[in-house]
Amino acid sequence: MPHEPSASSDDASPMPTTAAGKIQSYVKSFEKQMVAYNLEARGIQRVEANERHDLKSLGFTQIAILWFSVNLAANNITLGMLAPAVFYLSFLDASLCAVFGMIVGCFPVAYIATFGPRSGNRSMIFSRYTMGWWPSKLVVILNLIVLLGYALIDAVVAGQILSAVSTNGSMSVVVGIVIVALITWGITTFGYQIFHYYERYAWLPQIVVLSILAGVAGPKFDLSTPSEGNQLTLVGNRLSFFSLCLSAAITYAGGSADYFVYYPETTPRWKVFWVTMLGLTTSFTFAFLLGIGLGSGIATNTDWADAYKVSQGALIVEGFRPLGAFGSFCGVVVALGLIANMIPPTYSSSVDFQVLGRYAARVPRFLWNTVGVVIYTVCALAGRQHLAEIFTNFLALMGYWVCIWVAISLEEHFIFRRKSGFNWAAWNDPTKLPLGIAALVAFLVGWVGAILCMAQVWYVGPIAKQVGDYGADMGNYVGFAWAALVFPPLRYWELKRFGR
């Protein structure tokens, strides 16, 4: 199991006398007892070189399997449905936009993942090296919104499917949400080792039942109906769906290093990068194409259209309908498969809470894990009737900040740290980290560009309005470009003025 930070100093400390001290002492004592049962007690502390695992016990196959298992899930199927249902794209148009948009979004995820073995630090600790001590907290807050938002979406989809397969809908969506949230909480509470072990095998039943779904529902996919809209509207819809799929992938960048901090420092970066790409792209592609196919059938199949009106999860269950009771069983497997997609964001949120400040860092990871699960479960229960709106608005909006942060991180790494590198041991020392003036200004400028070029249901930027009837979502690309243009000169000034 992962090595944990030494607790000798805690053992030697005097008994606390205040109520808060007694509570903290009790929590630490409980945590130490649970470590014997493979609980990961480590939070944001850096994993030192002598605490890493042997590469033979982890291996590159585990990296690919983890990403494949995480994304072979129903939430990505429901995202694919939006192409024909919301953006009025043909099967071919939607498939090309989904696959290539996703590939672009996966590159930053694989890039950030390589810093896990190299640094031994979590992704949001790495943001301190690119954004600075204080501005990085803004990035952490945004990442927490992403992580808990993804888990919220997963919980709602799982609840919809479990409700749809129950007899006459006897199980409510609420019960389904609570079931998957509790199972996720149990796995993520124990942390790294149990999390990796679960993902190692979770993909097996998913690939079986989703292949069955493709075989049963595939003949009803509409492969011939063309995309709707005039030329400019069609361009705008293609670009918006391309951006949505990019956002679905790139948002993993905020946590991708978290899952490989126990890999040796000497792990080749290029192998981590390309194995991550392999696991991400194969699973995303299968799930997206399956969802696009199901969505394409809504216009020609009244049963599918009626199911979609109930929920996206109900449409997945309707695809299994020809199989009768066995189809319902397959639907349950698909619903429970969403747990694999909920685990990474839940796990990452438990350590990201600790990055917010020194007081937050004193709260054990397993307690923050519980807080995160409670937050997204409550939000899922409140927003369970608005999944499509959450998808089309939330995902794209959250993708903007990740693109901006990635632009700053790439330039900090390849321009300003190309020769000096990073002092990974200084992860918790503000005096040895950038002030973050350049990064913060570039981040805000990037957001201005994203806002001017975003196209959402509730707001379409003035530049985005110029394309078609519904606008074209260009926020990711303009935000990235504006931040990338502003950051280098400001960072040169910051280094010259403050020396760090």
C-alpha angles and dihedrals in degrees: 000000000000115000112249130216115271115267097193093111090055092050092053096047119107121259111274119245103193124080091243090049092051091050091049091048091050092049092050091048091051091047092053091051091051092051086072086063094052097269110159105231095178116105124174095332113126115257104236122222093254091053096058125108125249108266089231090064092051108027134176092271089068090057093054093043092049093055093041091051094046096054102037088091141121095249089069090048091054090048089055090054090065093069096073096023100049107012096037093227126158120244092258096046092046094047094051093047092046097049098043094040090051093048091054090049093049095059095072090045091055091044094054091043090064090065092064096074094031097053107019086223131119120252095256091048086055088055088066088065093053104031102029130244100291103030089050089068088067089055090048092053091050091047091051089054089052095047096047090041092056091049089049091055091048092050093051093049091048091049091050092051095046090049092049094052094047118097108280088339091296091155110069123223087245092063092048092052092051093048096055092041092055094048091048091049091053094052098042094046089067090048138195105009098044090041093055092043092053094048091050091070106019093089094062099075090037096056089049098050095039090051088052089050091052090050095047100039098031096087089059095053112117105231098164110051108104126229117274130237140049120296097272093043090050091051090050094049092048092050093046093051090044088054092047092055090045089053092048089059103035095055088074087070090081091066108019096105091052094075098055105043091112093058115105119270089239094061106129109253095213091057093051089048098051097038088052090051090050094053094043100045098045095050095041092049095052094046095044095049091048091051093047090052093051091047092050091059094059093084095052104030116065093195090055091045091052091048092050090053087059095048143306088256090056090056090057089052090047089056088061093046097104088063094061116201092359088055090055089051089052089052090055090051090051091050093050089047088070088072088074088058093046096052100070097050092043092050093046093048090056091062096035091061087061092055091064094080148324094272091050089050090060091062108090118251094242091058092051087048089058092047091052093050092049092050097051094040092055091045091048091053090050096045101036093116095055106055098133092051091048091050098048095041107030100042097048093044092052092048091065097067093045091055090050093048092047090053091053092044093050092051094044089051102042101031108030103024098034093109105019098042124196128304097225093184089065093067093121100035113094092192091064096045128080118275087231099222093129093043094049094049092047090047092053093045089051089053091053089055091047093051092050091052104035121114114199133151091254098039137018116191120233093249094045090052091067091075119075131310096306101031128241123266105234097150096112095055099040092045090051093047097046093048091047091052096047101041104065099057092042091048091050088053093047093051092047093047101040105015096229 
